[in-house]
Amino acid sequence: MTTQMATAQIRIPTALRQFAGNQPTFDVTASTVGQALSQLTAEYPDLGNHLYNNEGELRSFVNIYYDEEDIRYLDGQETPLSDGSEITIVPSIAGGAVEIEPLQGTLDGDEIMRYSRHLIMPEVAMGGQEKLKAAKVLLIGAGGLGSPLGLYLAAAGVGTIGMVDADEVDSTNLQRQILYGTSDVGVDKLEAAKNRLTDLNPYVKINEHRVRLTSDNALDILKDYDIVVDGTDNFPTRYLVNDACVILGKPNVYGSIFRFEGQVSVFYAEEGPCYRCLYPEPPPPGLVPSCAEGGVLGVLPGTVGAMQATETVKLILGIGDPLIGRLLRYDALGMEFREFKLRKDPRCPVCGENPTVTELIDYDEFCGFGGDHVEADEALTPEWEISAKELAAARAAGKKPVVIDVREPHEREIGFIPDSTLIPVGDVPARMSELNSADEIVLYCRTGVRSARALETLRSAGFGKLKNLVGGIHAWSDDVDPSIPKY
């Protein structure tokens, strides 16, 4: 029996488009999902490395949807296609309500006036506003997502808002982190956030958790809150938050952002899947770029954070249909929302039928970072590194190493190290023939993360005279040429 051929379209997420000619879609004529993906990866071999492991199996941190169904719950890659269907690649990019007893009769006259637009809604009314006042919500992160979350939840009258963050406000935050202003640069984020939110609504209590969330403190911090909202930007913390919420029976309102795309869901193991049901394992370090590397549209966190705030309020009030068992994907460029069904995985190591993860683990190690890893270039030993001052001194002494800029062309327009050659990190495998392995080669990017990845690619291909510029062009600006702007 032969399967009929059909025309279909594969939708490629922003995070992977750099490996697919920067194309958002790819048209195919095939009989199954597997055949369609084979056509895609034959056209773009580098993309295949992100979709498949060495055994030719789909990676566990990449999900494939046929229309709105996960192919894992259909016929896998043998799922037959029909004309006009869509295949969507959804990679990982860190029903019901919570039982909250209303604080009856606690709203004073000023609060009744403040929340009047809520009180005249029958879905909220006095009882709902009292539930909001009684609720305790914990925000993990006070950055891009935490900013709109904090503002909208405080404005809505959520009685207790906890915030976990250990950073200071940086000027690069101001493009999207709307909690802060120029006068806050250099100030502790939680101090600035508390000042702003208290000014917005003095009836809200702000709890400051000025720490990095770890396996040692997570359960103790999360246990006193009704709902946890994930505004993290890294995979170790994302898996930590998920597992802690499953262990404590807390709903986890999830959001993630990258460039022009966002994802939102509610992971609540009491009633549906958890984050590990969607992505059992994280991608290897460096495979998925962070917002610091790839950028993010400044208004995107506002959209995604507002959706997370909406889901949080719905859970508190016990109204509507929360995103439990559903993943909402938002494409700002196309102004398009897509919804995908999620299923609880009975084999999930945390919330499945026979869980093997019953206590918090080392999430840096689980995500492949190990120990106190912070940036990818820390994995390089000193013999593979060079400082900006050392490179400048070598040049001044007449040595002329080949300097390769692995950033994107639009970044090079901001500024570059003189006498350097642009080879974007995604092009390195295809363009390494342009390099001579006998030359001394120095690689640089914005801060040293992508260039470390490029170094590993070249090293595995037999190049031996390689150095990664520690701190990237930012270090060059700090230590050698301040006229080069930092970004």
C-alpha positions as CSV (number, residue, x, y, z in Angstrom):
1,M,0.0,0.0,0.0
2,T,1.4,3.4,-1.0
3,T,0.8,6.6,0.8
4,Q,-0.6,9.4,-1.3
5,M,1.7,12.4,-1.8
6,A,0.4,15.8,-0.5
7,T,1.6,19.4,-0.5
8,A,2.3,20.8,2.9
9,Q,4.2,23.7,4.6
10,I,6.8,23.5,7.4
11,R,6.8,26.5,9.7
12,I,10.3,27.2,11.0
13,P,10.6,29.1,14.4
14,T,12.8,32.2,14.7
15,A,15.4,30.5,16.8
16,L,16.2,28.0,14.0
17,R,15.8,30.2,10.9
18,Q,19.5,31.1,10.8
19,F,20.1,27.4,9.9
20,A,17.4,27.5,7.2
21,G,18.4,30.5,5.0
22,N,16.4,32.8,7.3
23,Q,13.2,31.4,5.8
24,P,10.0,31.3,8.0
25,T,8.4,28.5,6.0
26,F,9.4,25.6,3.6
27,D,7.0,24.1,1.1
28,V,7.2,20.3,0.5
29,T,5.4,17.6,-1.4
30,A,5.6,14.4,0.6
31,S,3.5,11.5,2.0
32,T,4.6,11.6,5.7
33,V,5.9,14.1,8.3
34,G,9.2,12.3,8.3
35,Q,9.6,12.6,4.5
36,A,8.8,16.3,4.7
37,L,11.4,16.9,7.4
38,S,13.9,14.9,5.3
39,Q,13.4,17.3,2.4
40,L,13.8,20.2,4.7
41,T,17.1,19.0,6.2
42,A,18.4,17.9,2.8
43,E,18.0,21.5,1.7
44,Y,19.5,22.8,5.0
45,P,21.9,20.2,6.5
46,D,22.8,22.5,9.4
47,L,19.2,22.5,10.5
48,G,19.3,18.7,10.6
49,N,21.9,18.8,13.4
50,H,19.4,20.7,15.5
51,L,16.5,18.4,14.8
52,Y,18.1,15.0,14.9
53,N,20.7,13.3,17.1
54,N,23.5,11.1,15.9
55,E,21.2,8.1,15.7
56,G,18.8,9.9,13.4
57,E,16.1,10.3,16.1
58,L,14.3,13.6,16.7
59,R,15.8,15.4,19.6
60,S,13.8,15.4,22.8
61,F,13.9,19.2,23.2
62,V,12.3,19.7,19.7
63,N,8.6,18.9,19.2
64,I,6.9,18.5,15.9
65,Y,3.2,19.4,15.5
66,Y,1.0,18.3,12.6
67,D,-1.6,21.0,12.4
68,E,-2.2,21.3,16.1
69,E,-1.4,17.8,17.3
70,D,2.0,16.6,18.7
71,I,3.2,13.8,16.3
72,R,4.3,11.8,19.3
73,Y,0.6,11.1,19.9
74,L,-0.2,10.4,16.3
75,D,2.0,8.1,14.2
76,G,5.3,9.9,14.8
77,Q,7.2,10.6,11.7
78,E,5.0,8.2,9.8
79,T,2.0,10.5,10.3
80,P,0.5,10.8,6.8
81,L,0.1,14.3,5.3
82,S,-2.9,15.8,3.6
83,D,-3.0,18.7,1.1
84,G,-2.7,22.1,2.7
85,S,-1.6,20.8,6.1
86,E,1.1,22.5,8.3
87,I,4.0,21.0,10.1
88,T,5.3,23.3,12.9
89,I,8.7,22.9,14.6
90,V,8.4,24.0,18.3
91,P,11.8,23.9,20.1
92,S,12.4,24.9,23.7
93,I,13.5,28.6,23.8
94,A,14.5,29.1,31.4
95,G,-8.7,23.9,33.6
96,G,-9.1,24.6,37.0
97,A,-8.3,27.1,39.6
98,V,-6.3,27.6,42.7
99,E,-8.2,27.3,45.9
100,I,-7.9,30.8,47.5
101,E,-10.2,31.9,50.3
102,P,-11.4,35.5,49.8
103,L,-10.6,38.0,52.5
104,Q,-14.2,38.9,53.0
105,G,-15.0,42.4,54.0
106,T,-11.4,43.7,53.8
107,L,-11.7,46.3,51.0
108,D,-11.9,49.8,52.3
109,G,-13.5,52.7,50.5
110,D,-10.3,53.7,48.7
111,E,-9.8,50.2,47.4
112,I,-13.4,49.9,46.2
113,M,-12.9,53.1,44.2
114,R,-9.5,51.8,42.9
115,Y,-10.9,48.5,41.7
116,S,-14.3,49.8,40.6
117,R,-13.8,48.6,37.0
118,H,-13.3,45.1,38.4
119,L,-16.2,45.3,40.9
120,I,-18.8,46.1,38.2
121,M,-17.8,42.9,36.3
122,P,-20.0,40.0,37.5
123,E,-17.0,37.6,36.8
124,V,-15.0,39.4,39.4
125,A,-17.2,41.5,41.7
126,M,-16.5,41.9,45.4
127,G,-15.8,38.3,46.0
128,G,-13.3,38.0,43.2
129,Q,-11.4,41.2,44.2
130,E,-11.2,39.8,47.7
131,K,-9.7,36.6,46.3
132,L,-7.1,38.7,44.4
133,K,-6.3,40.5,47.7
134,A,-5.8,37.2,49.5
135,A,-3.6,35.7,46.7
136,K,0.1,35.2,46.9
137,V,2.0,35.1,43.6
138,L,5.7,34.6,43.1
139,L,7.5,36.0,40.1
140,I,10.7,34.3,39.1
141,G,12.7,37.1,37.5
142,A,12.2,40.9,37.5
143,G,13.3,41.4,33.9
144,G,11.5,41.5,30.6
145,L,8.6,39.3,31.6
146,G,8.7,40.2,35.3
147,S,8.2,43.9,34.5
148,P,4.7,43.7,32.9
149,L,3.8,40.9,35.2
150,G,4.6,42.9,38.3
151,L,2.8,46.0,37.0
152,Y,-0.4,44.3,35.9
153,L,-0.7,42.0,39.0
154,A,0.0,44.9,41.3
155,A,-2.5,47.1,39.5
156,A,-5.1,44.2,39.6
157,G,-4.8,44.1,43.4
158,V,-2.9,40.8,44.0
159,G,-2.3,41.1,47.7
160,T,1.2,39.6,48.0
161,I,3.7,39.6,45.2
162,G,7.1,37.9,45.7
163,M,10.0,38.6,43.3
164,V,13.1,36.6,42.9
165,D,16.1,38.4,41.3
166,A,19.7,39.2,42.2
167,D,20.6,41.7,39.5
168,E,21.1,45.4,39.2
169,V,19.4,47.5,36.5
170,D,21.6,47.9,33.5
171,S,21.1,50.4,30.6
172,T,20.6,47.5,28.2
173,N,17.5,46.5,30.3
174,L,15.6,49.7,29.5
175,Q,14.6,48.7,26.0
176,R,12.1,46.2,27.3
177,Q,12.1,46.1,31.2
178,I,9.4,48.8,31.7
179,L,9.6,48.6,35.5
180,Y,12.7,50.7,35.4
181,G,13.9,54.2,34.3
182,T,17.2,55.7,33.5
183,S,17.6,56.9,37.1
184,D,17.5,53.3,38.2
185,V,20.6,52.2,36.3
186,G,23.0,50.7,38.8
187,V,20.2,50.2,41.4
188,D,19.3,46.8,42.8
189,K,16.4,45.6,40.6
190,L,14.2,44.5,43.5
191,E,14.6,47.8,45.3
192,A,13.6,49.7,42.1
193,A,10.8,47.3,41.4
194,K,9.4,47.6,44.9
195,N,9.4,51.4,44.8
196,R,7.6,51.4,41.4
197,L,5.0,48.8,42.4
198,T,4.3,50.3,45.8
199,D,3.8,53.7,44.1
200,L,1.4,52.0,41.6
201,N,-0.6,50.3,44.4
202,P,0.3,50.8,48.1
203,Y,-2.2,48.1,49.1
204,V,0.0,45.4,47.7
205,K,2.8,43.8,49.7
206,I,6.0,43.2,47.8
207,N,8.3,40.4,49.1
208,E,11.9,40.7,48.0
209,H,13.9,37.5,47.4
210,R,17.3,38.9,46.5
211,V,18.9,35.5,45.6
212,R,19.7,33.3,42.7
213,L,17.1,30.5,42.8
214,T,18.8,27.2,43.5
215,S,17.9,23.6,44.5
216,D,18.9,24.6,48.1
217,N,16.4,27.4,48.5
218,A,13.7,26.9,45.8
219,L,11.2,24.8,47.9
220,D,11.5,27.1,50.9
221,I,10.8,30.2,48.8
222,L,8.0,28.7,46.6
223,K,6.1,27.0,49.4
224,D,4.4,30.1,50.8
225,Y,2.9,31.2,47.4
226,D,-0.3,30.1,45.6
227,I,1.0,30.5,42.1
228,V,4.5,30.6,40.6
229,V,5.1,32.7,37.4
230,D,8.1,31.7,35.4
231,G,9.9,34.7,33.8
232,T,13.3,33.1,33.6
233,D,15.8,33.3,30.7
234,N,17.8,30.1,31.2
235,F,17.1,26.4,31.1
236,P,18.5,25.3,34.5
237,T,16.2,27.7,36.4
238,R,13.3,26.8,34.1
239,Y,13.6,23.1,34.9
240,L,14.2,23.9,38.6
241,V,11.0,25.9,38.7
242,N,9.0,23.2,37.0
243,D,10.2,20.4,39.3
244,A,9.7,22.5,42.4
245,C,6.2,23.3,41.4
246,V,5.4,19.7,40.7
247,I,6.8,18.6,44.1
248,L,4.8,21.3,45.9
249,G,1.6,21.0,43.8
250,K,1.8,24.6,42.6
251,P,0.6,25.9,39.2
252,N,3.5,27.2,37.0
253,V,2.5,30.0,34.6
254,Y,5.1,29.7,31.9
255,G,6.4,32.2,29.4
256,S,9.4,32.5,27.1
257,I,10.6,35.0,24.5
258,F,13.1,35.2,21.6
259,R,13.4,37.9,19.0
260,F,9.8,38.1,17.6
261,E,8.3,34.9,19.1
262,G,6.8,34.0,22.5
263,Q,5.3,30.9,24.2
264,V,2.8,30.8,27.0
265,S,1.3,27.9,28.9
266,V,0.2,26.9,32.4
267,F,1.9,23.8,33.7
268,Y,0.0,22.3,36.6
269,A,0.7,18.6,37.3
270,E,-2.4,18.3,39.4
271,E,-4.6,18.8,36.3
272,G,-2.4,18.4,33.3
273,P,1.2,18.2,31.9
274,C,4.3,19.8,33.3
275,Y,7.1,21.5,31.4
276,R,9.1,18.2,31.2
277,C,6.1,16.5,29.5
278,L,6.7,19.0,26.7
279,Y,10.5,19.1,26.7
280,P,11.9,16.0,28.6
281,E,15.4,17.3,28.2
282,P,17.1,20.6,27.6
283,P,19.1,21.4,24.5
284,P,22.9,21.2,24.8
285,P,24.6,24.4,26.0
286,G,24.9,27.0,23.3
287,L,22.6,25.3,20.8
288,V,19.7,27.6,21.6
289,P,20.8,31.3,21.7
290,S,19.8,33.5,24.5
291,C,18.1,36.9,24.2
292,A,21.5,38.4,25.0
293,E,22.9,36.8,21.9
294,G,19.9,36.8,19.5
295,G,18.0,39.8,20.8
296,V,14.4,40.4,21.5
297,L,11.8,42.9,20.2
298,G,11.3,45.4,23.1
299,V,7.5,45.1,23.1
300,L,7.4,41.3,22.9
301,P,7.9,40.7,26.7
302,G,5.0,43.1,27.3
303,T,2.7,41.0,25.1
304,V,3.8,37.7,26.6
305,G,4.0,39.0,30.2
306,A,0.4,40.4,29.8
307,M,-0.8,37.0,28.8
308,Q,0.9,35.4,31.7
309,A,-0.7,38.0,34.0
310,T,-4.1,37.2,32.5
311,E,-3.6,33.5,33.1
312,T,-2.6,34.2,36.7
313,V,-5.7,36.3,37.4
314,K,-7.9,33.6,35.8
315,L,-6.4,31.0,38.1
316,I,-6.9,33.2,41.2
317,L,-10.5,34.0,40.3
318,G,-11.4,30.5,39.1
319,I,-12.8,31.7,35.8
320,G,-12.4,31.0,32.1
321,D,-10.3,28.3,30.5
322,P,-6.7,28.4,31.6
323,L,-3.9,27.3,29.3
324,I,-3.5,24.0,31.1
325,G,-2.8,21.3,28.5
326,R,-2.3,24.0,25.8
327,L,0.7,25.9,24.4
328,L,0.0,29.3,22.9
329,R,2.7,30.4,20.4
330,Y,2.8,34.1,19.3
331,D,4.6,35.4,16.2
332,A,4.8,39.2,16.4
333,L,6.1,39.6,12.8
334,G,3.1,37.8,11.4
335,M,0.8,39.0,14.3
336,E,-0.3,35.4,14.6
337,F,-1.3,33.2,17.5
338,R,-1.2,29.4,17.2
339,E,-2.4,27.0,19.8
340,F,-1.0,23.4,20.3
341,K,-2.5,20.7,22.5
342,L,-0.2,19.3,25.2
343,R,-0.6,15.9,26.8
344,K,0.5,14.6,30.1
345,D,3.3,12.1,29.5
346,P,2.8,9.0,31.7
347,R,6.6,8.4,31.4
348,C,7.5,11.9,32.7
349,P,10.2,11.5,35.3
350,V,8.6,14.2,37.5
351,C,4.8,14.0,37.1
352,G,4.4,10.7,35.4
353,E,3.0,7.4,36.7
354,N,6.3,6.3,38.2
355,P,8.4,9.4,38.8
356,T,12.1,9.1,39.3
357,V,12.8,12.7,40.2
358,T,11.2,13.2,43.6
359,E,13.6,15.8,44.9
360,L,15.4,18.7,43.4
361,I,18.6,17.9,41.5
362,D,21.7,19.8,40.2
363,Y,20.1,21.6,37.3
364,D,23.3,23.2,36.0
365,E,24.6,19.6,35.6
366,F,21.3,18.4,34.2
367,C,21.4,21.1,31.5
368,G,25.0,20.3,30.6
369,F,26.6,23.3,32.2
370,G,28.2,21.8,35.2
371,G,29.1,23.4,38.5
372,D,28.8,27.2,38.5
373,H,28.8,27.6,34.8
374,V,27.6,31.0,33.7
375,E,28.7,31.6,30.1
376,A,29.6,29.1,27.4
377,D,33.2,30.4,27.0
378,E,34.0,29.4,30.6
379,A,34.1,25.8,29.3
380,L,37.3,26.7,27.5
381,T,40.6,26.3,29.2
382,P,43.1,29.2,29.3
383,E,45.2,27.9,26.4
384,W,42.3,28.5,24.1
385,E,41.7,32.1,25.3
386,I,43.2,35.5,24.7
387,S,42.4,38.8,26.4
388,A,41.7,42.0,24.5
389,K,44.9,43.5,25.9
390,E,46.9,40.5,24.8
391,L,45.5,40.6,21.3
392,A,46.3,44.4,21.0
393,A,49.8,43.8,22.3
394,A,50.4,41.0,19.8
395,R,49.3,43.2,17.0
396,A,51.5,46.1,18.2
397,A,54.5,43.7,18.3
398,G,54.0,42.9,14.6
399,K,52.1,39.6,15.0
400,K,49.2,39.4,12.7
401,P,46.7,36.7,13.8
402,V,43.7,36.2,11.6
403,V,40.8,37.8,13.4
404,I,37.3,36.4,12.7
405,D,34.1,38.1,13.7
406,V,31.4,35.5,14.2
407,R,28.5,37.9,14.8
408,E,25.8,38.7,12.4
409,P,26.1,41.4,9.7
410,H,23.8,43.8,11.4
411,E,25.8,43.6,14.6
412,R,29.0,44.5,12.7
413,E,27.3,47.7,11.5
414,I,27.4,48.8,15.2
415,G,31.2,48.4,15.4
416,F,34.0,46.0,14.8
417,I,37.6,45.2,15.5
418,P,39.8,46.6,12.6
419,D,41.2,44.1,10.1
420,S,38.8,41.4,11.1
421,T,36.8,39.2,8.7
422,L,33.1,38.5,9.2
423,I,32.0,34.8,9.2
424,P,28.7,34.5,11.2
425,V,28.7,31.6,13.6
426,G,26.0,29.7,11.6
427,D,28.2,29.9,8.5
428,V,31.4,28.6,10.1
429,P,30.9,24.9,9.1
430,A,30.3,25.8,5.5
431,R,33.0,28.4,5.2
432,M,35.9,26.9,7.2
433,S,37.6,26.1,3.9
434,E,38.3,29.8,3.7
435,L,40.6,29.5,6.7
436,N,44.1,28.1,6.8
437,S,44.7,25.7,9.7
438,A,48.3,26.8,9.8
439,D,47.3,30.4,10.8
440,E,46.9,31.8,14.3
441,I,43.2,32.5,14.4
442,V,41.4,34.6,17.0
443,L,37.6,34.5,17.1
444,Y,35.3,37.1,18.7
445,C,31.6,37.9,19.1
446,R,29.7,40.2,21.4
447,T,30.8,38.8,24.7
448,G,32.6,35.5,23.9
449,V,29.8,33.0,23.9
450,R,29.2,32.4,20.2
451,S,32.9,32.6,19.4
452,A,33.6,29.8,21.9
453,R,31.0,27.7,20.1
454,A,32.7,28.6,16.7
455,L,36.1,27.6,18.2
456,E,34.8,24.2,19.2
457,T,33.5,23.7,15.7
458,L,36.9,24.5,14.2
459,R,38.8,22.5,16.8
460,S,36.7,19.4,16.0
461,A,37.6,19.9,12.3
462,G,41.3,19.8,13.0
463,F,42.2,23.4,13.6
464,G,44.7,23.8,16.4
465,K,45.9,27.4,16.5
466,L,42.8,29.0,17.9
467,K,42.0,31.6,20.5
468,N,38.7,32.9,21.8
469,L,38.6,36.6,22.6
470,V,37.5,36.6,26.3
471,G,34.6,39.1,26.7
472,G,34.3,39.7,23.0
473,I,34.1,43.1,21.4
474,H,32.8,44.5,24.8
475,A,36.2,43.7,26.3
476,W,37.9,45.3,23.3
477,S,35.9,48.4,23.9
478,D,36.7,48.4,27.6
479,D,40.4,47.7,27.4
480,V,41.6,48.8,23.9
481,D,39.3,51.1,21.9
482,P,36.5,52.9,23.9
483,S,35.3,54.5,20.6
484,I,33.7,51.1,19.7
485,P,30.1,51.2,21.2
486,K,28.9,48.4,23.5
487,Y,25.4,47.0,23.0
